[in-house]
């Protein structure tokens, strides 16, 4: 036990760990408690602590217990917070799980409370114990409310949590926004699903891709940042980087499927920012494959079957330039 620590406090923390289902590890190991199974999406089993039918959208589930989802669902509204926005933040930061450790051992728990930030001047051990406790999560939701998220809903709430609490970079915000619908499904607060939006303006490949938007081409295959020499130096010598067109479109422009196909397994975060900013996906069709990059939000998942003109997500930016990067594995991408 660290010198000067009140034994009663240590006993209380040990009891709290046991109530959370954590092993009573030595104090020095508290930064890495065992990880519970991540929650599942609609169609699977409900997360631990959830009662009511899984996937019953439109009717909020009842939550019991002290797992992160239950703590968020039962307490966010007390601070005027949108529970789905809070959970979206936790999903992106840690998978909404106890025991997550990041930033080289300086951020902890479902909200990734950082020493010097939300965790204050606590030692790593104390920060981990606090950040992985229901009381810590509740206190941090109070910080989110004071940081400007109180009373906001949807995307505005997610952005406010990142700017006022998480201090997230612009690169992190789109990933948090992309988890909002997942959070709604888990909480049972989303609306009943309807048919996926379809773009009926499919006269050409470009109108299939963007609908009524008329984009400006700012990058062409095998030239500039799509050139082979540039990508060999950058470690991205592949068709996704080189046989591609960049379309200048405002952030948030709806992006549609060029053909019937299946969403590939390589989906989600593209990288760490800069030219690797935002989200990406592969659309595998009959005889060809397309690569969409720098999206700000996705509305499809790996393995999903889509139809030509079906909404896939929304455009984002890379290197501070709003645009869509589209590559074709065979033949030339549309221009």
N, C-alpha and C positions, 0 to 999 in steps of 0.2 A: 504494500500500500504506500502511495507517495507520502513523504514526510509532511506532517501538519494537516493531513486530511482527517476530518471528523469521522470516526468509525461509524457513527450513526448514519451519516450521509452515504458512506460507502455501502452500508447494508441496504439503505433505501434504493440506491441505484441497482444493486444486485437483485432486489425484489422486483424492481421495475423491469429488468432484463428478463427475469423468469416469467413475468406476466405477459411480456411480448413474445414469449416462446424462444428467447435467445439463450444460448448456453452461458453459464456463469464463468466467462473467461477471465483470466488474470487481467488486471487493470491495463497493463501495457499492450494487450491485444484487443482492447475494446474498439479500435478503429476498424476492425474487420469482423463484425458479427456475422453469423450465417445468414444467407440470403433466402428469403421466402420465394416461392414460385411466383413469377410475374403473373399479373391478372390476364385473363383471356378476354377476347372480344365476343360480340354477339354470336350465338351459335355454339359456343363452348360453355364450359362450366362457369358459374359466377365466381368472382374473386372471393378469397376468404373474408368472412365477416359480412357477406351480402346475403340478404334473404329476398325471396320473390323470384319470379321466373327470369332466367337469363335472357337478355335480348329483348325485354319488354319495353320497347321504346315508347316515349311519350308519357310513361308513368314512372316517376322516380322510384328506384328501389329503396328498401329499408336496409340500413347498414348497422351492424353491431360489431363490437370488438375494437381493437386498437391498431389494426393495420393502417398504412398510410391512406388508402382510399376511403376507409371508413372515417378516419379522423377528418379528412378533407370534406367528405360529404356531409358530416354531421356538424361541422363548425364553421365552414366558409361563410355561410349566410349570416352568421352572428356578427360578422365584420362588414356586411354589405358586399361580399365578394361573389363573383360568379364561380361556383364550384368547378365547372368544367374548365374554366380558364386556369384555375389553380392546379387542377389535376393535369392539364396539358403541359404546364410548366414542369411539374414533377416528372411526367412521363419522358419529356425530352431530356431533362437534367440527369435522371437516374433510373428510368424505368419505373418510377414511383415505388421504390423499394428501400427498405431499411438496409443499412450496411454498406451502401455505395460510398466509395472513396474516390476523389478526383484531385486534379491540380497538384500532383506529386505529394499527396497526403495532407493537403491543407483545406479541403472542402469535403463535407460529410452529409450523409443522409439523403432522404428523398428530395429535399430542396437544394442539396449541395451547398449548405451553409459554409461560408468561407471565413477562415480566421482573418480578422481585420475587416470583415464585412458583417454579415448577419451574426456570425459566431463571436464577434467582438474580439476581446483579448484573451479568450480562453485558451488553455493549452490544447494540443491536439486530442489528448485523451478526454478532457472535459468537453471539448467541442463535439466530439463524436457521440459521447453519451447524451448530450443535450439535443443534438440534431437528429438523433435516432429515437427520440422519445415523443409520445403524443403531446406532452406539454410543450416541447420545443417547436413542434409543427404548429400548434395553436398560436404560440407567441409569434412565430414568423408570419402567420396569416395576418396577425395584427399589424406587423411591419408592412406587409403588402398593402393593406388598407390605408395606412398612413402615407404610403408612398404614392398614392394617387389612383389605386385600382378600385376603391370603394365606389359602388354604384354603377360601374361599367359592366358591359356584357360583350360576349363574343370576342372578335379580333381586337377590339379596343381594350378589353380587359387583359388579354394576353400581352399586348404591347406595353400596357401600363405596368404589369408585373415585371416584365423584363427591364423596363427603364427605371422604375422606382425601387425595385427590390433586387432583382438579379443582376442589374448593371450589365445586361447582356449586350454583346456586340451586334451590329446589324445582321451579321451572318447567323447568329443564333435565333433571332426572332422568327424568320420564316419556318425554321424547324419546329419551334413551339406552336406556331399557328397551324402547322400541318397536323399536330396531334389533337387539336380541339375536337374534331369530330369523333376521334377514338375515345376521348374523355367523355363526351356526351353518351356514347354507346355504353361505356362502362357504368356510368351513373344512371342510365336509363332516362335521360332528360332530352334526348334528341326527338325530333319529329318522326312520324312514321315514314319509312323510306319510300321514295317514289321512283319511277323509272329514271335512269340516268339521263341527264340532259343531252340532247343530240343536236348537232349542228346540221341543219337541212341544206345549208348553202355549200354544196359539195361539187360544184361544177368543175373545179380544177383542184390540183393538189394544194395550192396555197389557200384557196377559199375553204377547202376541207380542213386545213390546219388552223386557220384563224377566224373563219366565219366572215363577218363583214369588215374586219380590220384589214387595211391595206398596208402591210409592213414595208419598211425600207431595208434593203439588203446592205449590211455593213461588213460582211465577211463571206468569202467564197472558198470553195474547196482548194486545198493544197497551196494556199497563198497566205502570207502574213503569219498570224498565230496558228493557222491551219497547215502551215508548211511543214514538210518532213524534218528539215534541219532544226527548226525551232522546237518541234516536239521531241526529237531525239535528245536534244540538250535538256529538255524539261522532263524527260522520263515518261512521256505519254505518246509514244510512237505507235498509233493504232488508228483504225478507220473511224472510230468515234471522234477522235480529235481532228483528223485530217480531211476526210471526205464529208465536209460539213459546211453548212451555211449559217450565218448569224443574221437574225432578223431583229431590227430595232422596233420594239413594241413596249408600251408602258407596262410597268410592274402591275401584275394582277390581271393581265389579258388572258381570257379563257383560251386554253390550248386543247385541240381535239385530235382524235386518232386518225391517222392517214389511211388506215385500212382495217379490215377485220383482223383480229389476232389475239395474242395472249401477252399479258404483261410479264416480262422476264424476271428472273430472281435477283438481278442486280438493280436494286431500287432503293431510293432514300438519299441520304446525305452524300454529296459528291466529294467533299473534302474539307479542308481547313480554311477556305476563303480565297480571296484573290481570284485567280483564274479558275479555281476549283470551288467556287461558291455555289450555294443553293442545293437543290435536289435534282435527282436524275432518274430516268427510267428507260427501259428497253421495251419496244413493242415488236413482238415476233409475229410476222404474218406469213402468208403462203408465198414462199419464194424470196422474201426479203426481211430485213430487220432494220428498225429505226431507233435512233438514240436521241432522246430529248434531255437537255441539260439546262441548269441554272433556273429551275422552277422555284417559285416561292411556296407552293402548296400542291400536294397531290391528293386526288380523290379516288385513286385506284390502288390496288395492292398486288403483290406478286402472285402469279397464277391466275389472275382474273381474266376472263374472256371479255373482250370489248368489240364493239361494232364500229365500222367506219363512221366518223363524225361524232363519236361519243366523247364526252368531256373527260380529259385525263388529269388536268390540273390547271395551274395558273402561272404565268411567266414571272420571272424574277430578274436578278441582275448578277453580274460578275465584274470584278475590277471597277465597281461603281458605275457600270454601263447597263442600263435596263435592256435586256434582249433575250431572245430564245436561241439556243444553239441546237441545231437539228442536223443529225448525220444519217447517212444511208449506207448500209453494208454493201449493197449491190446497186450499180447504176448511180446516177447523179441525184443528189437531193433536190427538191423543188426550189425554184427561185422566182 
